[in-house]
Amino acid sequence: MRVGIFISGTGTNMKKILEKYREGYFSAVSDISFVLSDKTSAQGLKTASNLGFKTIPVPRKPGEKRLDHENRILEAIRPFNVKIIVLAGFMRILSPKFIKKFSGYIINIHPSLLPAFPGVNAQKQAFDAGVKISGCTTHFVDETLDGGPVILQRAVKRNDSDTLESFSKRILVEEHKLLPETLDIVTAEKFRDYCGYIKVEKHK
Ligand code: GRF
């Protein structure tokens, strides 16, 4: 399966996927065709380029409508004919039209145990709420904010000595394992079509 990755920032999750791909970790990813960013200055674009992957910056123009921007993204990625899009820190909400085009084949990583703490600054939301456990979630993307069907989750315990920074760091360490694992499961067809989504059949 051909895969594309969308990022907006540092791209450490993306980097893990690219490294794992190079190591031959994925059994059914035929190609990571591009890394796209809506931010030209995203550190992750440099990282991907240094690792020899195709990068596509598609910044939103001042005053540009969301759908017009999305159409330019679709135009830019069309030649690559990817089956799966991985959102690895992509900070834009995709329209239902865009999501439908990939009919359930968009996956996202979120730094909380969804459905708890959707939206931005999820680690801070959890930390400020005083939870003893948070973590990270991978899920299929639908029209709801961080609300699509869950694929995998990993819990991270909050220690009494944790600061927001140390807690977030440990969550990120788990994200770096969870996202490649999710991509492997999804692409290796351990899922089957169900209600318009690919549904979990068997976890590793
Ligand atoms: C991660 O915490 C991810 O869960 C969230 O955005 C962050 C991206 O980090 N959606 P990075 O760019 O992969 O380092």
Residues whose N, C-alpha, C, O or C-beta is under 5 A from the ligand:
A	BS01	GRF	G9 T10 G11 T12 N13 M14 A88 G89 I109 H110 P111
